[in-house]
Amino acid sequence: MSYQLIIREEAHLDSLGAYNYYEEKSPGLGERFLQELIQRYNEITAHPEYYGFIDEQKIIRDVKLRHFPYLV
């Protein structure tokens, strides 16, 4: 069963800022960031039960990216 992942505008803008930051640091690094971010989005959508809740209503889950200091 696949779930719907909701990405808020603020999160999208933050991700875009991170992409730009990494791409300025080293060409291609921003692309690697986006690939890992999309991979995590897919993992969360496919298996949300693997990740813990961060809110009292048990709606929101989070996970860290593997190679970047970024939390989804």
N, CA, C and O of each residue as an XYZ file, in Angstrom:
288
protein
N       0.847     -1.180      0.000
C       0.000      0.000      0.000
C       0.888      1.238      0.000
O       1.847      1.319      0.767
N       0.573      2.188     -0.849
C       1.338      3.415     -0.952
C       0.566      4.558     -0.300
O      -0.656      4.642     -0.423
N       1.274      5.418      0.381
C       0.668      6.541      1.080
C       0.972      7.838      0.352
O       1.874      7.902     -0.484
N       0.212      8.865      0.680
C       0.417     10.181      0.087
C       1.388     10.974      0.967
O       1.210     11.068      2.181
N       2.399     11.533      0.341
C       3.370     12.364      1.033
C       3.022     13.828      0.754
O       2.911     14.233     -0.403
N       2.854     14.603      1.798
C       2.527     16.017      1.650
C       3.765     16.831      1.983
O       4.307     16.736      3.085
N       4.205     17.627      1.025
C       5.370     18.486      1.213
C       4.869     19.926      1.225
O       4.360     20.433      0.226
N       5.023     20.560      2.360
C       4.549     21.934      2.499
C       5.433     22.892      1.713
O       6.594     22.594      1.433
N       4.878     24.033      1.364
C       5.596     25.050      0.599
C       6.902     25.450      1.296
O       7.931     25.624      0.643
N       6.854     25.592      2.614
C       8.053     25.972      3.362
C       9.143     24.912      3.217
O      10.321     25.243      3.077
N       8.755     23.652      3.251
C       9.720     22.561      3.099
C      10.293     22.543      1.688
O      11.485     22.301      1.496
N       9.442     22.799      0.709
C       9.901     22.857     -0.678
C      10.928     23.979     -0.858
O      11.969     23.781     -1.484
N      10.630     25.142     -0.309
C      11.554     26.267     -0.423
C      12.853     25.996      0.322
O      13.925     26.382     -0.145
N      12.771     25.344      1.464
C      13.966     24.978      2.218
C      14.820     23.996      1.412
O      16.043     24.127      1.369
N      14.188     23.027      0.783
C      14.904     22.056     -0.045
C      15.572     22.739     -1.226
O      16.704     22.408     -1.578
N      14.885     23.682     -1.833
C      15.450     24.434     -2.949
C      16.663     25.239     -2.494
O      17.670     25.307     -3.199
N      16.563     25.848     -1.316
C      17.696     26.585     -0.756
C      18.875     25.676     -0.489
O      20.017     26.046     -0.760
N      18.615     24.487      0.041
C      19.684     23.524      0.297
C      20.320     23.074     -1.018
O      21.541     22.952     -1.115
N      19.497     22.833     -2.014
C      20.022     22.459     -3.341
C      20.968     23.539     -3.855
O      22.086     23.248     -4.278
N      20.513     24.775     -3.815
C      21.339     25.893     -4.300
C      22.634     26.018     -3.503
O      23.693     26.270     -4.077
N      22.557     25.847     -2.199
C      23.738     25.924     -1.343
C      24.756     24.854     -1.747
O      25.930     25.159     -1.959
N      24.307     23.610     -1.854
C      25.216     22.519     -2.200
C      25.751     22.659     -3.618
O      26.910     22.335     -3.879
N      24.934     23.128     -4.517
C      25.374     23.288     -5.900
C      26.439     24.389     -6.006
O      27.356     24.280     -6.819
N      26.326     25.442     -5.195
C      27.344     26.492     -5.159
C      28.652     25.975     -4.567
O      29.735     26.368     -5.001
N      28.547     25.089     -3.573
C      29.746     24.537     -2.940
C      30.530     23.653     -3.906
O      31.759     23.703     -3.958
N      29.803     22.850     -4.661
C      30.454     21.944     -5.605
C      29.432     21.536     -6.669
O      28.405     20.939     -6.344
N      29.707     21.854     -7.937
C      28.761     21.462     -8.991
C      28.462     19.963     -8.945
O      29.369     19.133     -8.891
N      27.185     19.643     -8.968
C      26.743     18.255     -8.898
C      26.348     17.817     -7.501
O      25.594     16.857     -7.345
N      26.848     18.508     -6.476
C      26.504     18.137     -5.105
C      25.027     18.415     -4.826
O      24.383     17.657     -4.101
N      24.495     19.479     -5.387
C      23.069     19.767     -5.241
C      22.211     18.677     -5.862
O      21.162     18.319     -5.326
N      22.662     18.153     -6.993
C      21.937     17.057     -7.642
C      21.959     15.802     -6.779
O      20.955     15.097     -6.671
N      23.102     15.528     -6.169
C      23.190     14.368     -5.266
C      22.253     14.549     -4.077
O      21.616     13.595     -3.631
N      22.170     15.780     -3.564
C      21.238     16.082     -2.471
C      19.803     15.787     -2.911
O      19.059     15.117     -2.195
N      19.416     16.283     -4.083
C      18.046     16.055     -4.564
C      17.756     14.571     -4.774
O      16.663     14.104     -4.454
N      18.716     13.832     -5.302
C      18.512     12.397     -5.502
C      18.265     11.686     -4.177
O      17.387     10.830     -4.074
N      19.046     12.048     -3.169
C      18.856     11.417     -1.861
C      17.530     11.847     -1.236
O      16.847     11.037     -0.609
N      17.169     13.111     -1.404
C      15.899     13.617     -0.879
C      14.717     12.874     -1.515
O      13.800     12.443     -0.816
N      14.745     12.730     -2.819
C      13.668     12.024     -3.526
C      13.635     10.556     -3.114
O      12.562      9.975     -2.958
N      14.813      9.960     -2.937
C      14.861      8.564     -2.472
C      14.188      8.434     -1.106
O      13.421      7.498     -0.880
N      14.469      9.359     -0.203
C      13.835      9.325      1.125
C      12.331      9.544      1.014
O      11.559      8.882      1.707
N      11.906     10.460      0.155
C      10.475     10.668     -0.052
C       9.818      9.354     -0.482
O       8.760      8.987      0.029
N      10.441      8.657     -1.410
C       9.890      7.384     -1.891
C       9.853      6.336     -0.787
O       8.887      5.582     -0.675
N      10.904      6.288      0.028
C      10.940      5.327      1.131
C       9.852      5.626      2.164
O       9.191      4.714      2.662
N       9.675      6.893      2.476
C       8.632      7.287      3.433
C       7.254      6.925      2.901
O       6.406      6.430      3.643
N       7.035      7.170      1.631
C       5.738      6.875      1.024
C       5.462      5.376      1.000
O       4.340      4.940      1.257
N       6.484      4.597      0.691
C       6.302      3.146      0.593
C       6.190      2.471      1.957
O       5.425      1.520      2.118
N       6.952      2.960      2.941
C       7.000      2.296      4.252
C       7.030      3.314      5.396
O       8.035      3.411      6.100
N       5.966      4.061      5.592
C       5.981      5.074      6.649
C       6.125      4.477      8.054
O       6.581      5.154      8.976
N       5.740      3.224      8.208
C       5.817      2.599      9.530
C       7.263      2.405     10.000
O       7.495      2.123     11.176
N       8.222      2.550      9.106
C       9.634      2.421      9.484
C      10.132      3.629     10.278
O      11.191      3.567     10.903
N       9.377      4.720     10.254
C       9.839      5.976     10.834
C       8.935      6.400     11.984
O       7.720      6.206     11.935
N       9.539      6.982     13.021
C       8.796      7.350     14.217
C       7.985      8.625     14.057
O       8.299      9.486     13.235
N       6.939      8.723     14.858
C       6.115      9.932     14.880
C       6.819     11.018     15.678
O       7.537     10.734     16.637
N       6.606     12.262     15.273
C       7.186     13.388     16.000
C       6.115     14.317     16.554
O       6.426     15.392     17.066
N       4.865     13.910     16.453
C       3.776     14.735     16.987
C       2.852     13.874     17.843
O       2.827     12.649     17.716
N       2.108     14.525     18.701
C       1.220     13.808     19.621
C       0.046     13.142     18.920
O      -0.465     12.134     19.408
N      -0.393     13.681     17.787
C      -1.539     13.122     17.081
C      -1.150     11.944     16.179
O      -2.006     11.331     15.540
N       0.142     11.639     16.138
C       0.663     10.535     15.335
C       0.293     10.677     13.860
O      -0.272      9.774     13.243
N       0.637     11.852     13.320
C       0.404     12.145     11.912
C       1.729     12.386     11.190
O       1.904     11.961     10.048
N       2.649     13.063     11.850
C       3.887     13.507     11.218
C       5.038     12.593     11.615
O       5.230     12.290     12.792
N       5.801     12.160     10.614
C       6.981     11.336     10.839
C       8.192     12.086     10.284
O       8.040     12.993      9.465
N       9.383     11.712     10.726
C      10.576     12.325     10.162
C      11.684     11.302      9.987
O      11.671     10.231     10.594
N      12.643     11.659      9.142
C      13.796     10.805      8.874
C      14.942     11.702      8.400
O      14.724     12.700      7.713
N      16.162     11.326      8.777
C      17.348     12.061      8.348
C      17.816     11.538      6.994
O      17.649     10.362      6.672
N      18.399     12.431      6.216
C      19.074     11.989      5.009
C      20.365     11.296      5.425
O      20.903     11.583      6.494
N      20.855     10.410      4.615
C      22.030      9.608      4.982
C      23.343     10.397      4.881
O      24.214     10.260      5.740
N      23.486     11.217      3.842
C      24.763     11.869      3.577
C      24.735     13.377      3.714
O      25.748     14.034      3.477
N      23.617     13.931      4.086
C      23.496     15.386      4.243
C      22.841     15.675      5.590
O      21.981     14.918      6.039
N      23.242     16.761      6.231
C      22.630     17.107      7.522
C      21.260     17.752      7.310
O      21.086     18.958      7.485
N      20.310     16.927      6.935
C      18.993     17.418      6.547
C      17.947     16.441      7.064
O      18.124     15.226      6.975
N      16.867     16.972      7.600
C      15.783     16.167      8.161
C      14.527     16.348      7.325
O      14.126     17.474      7.028
N      13.914     15.247      6.952
C      12.651     15.273      6.183
C      11.524     14.985      7.144
O      10.361     14.952      6.741
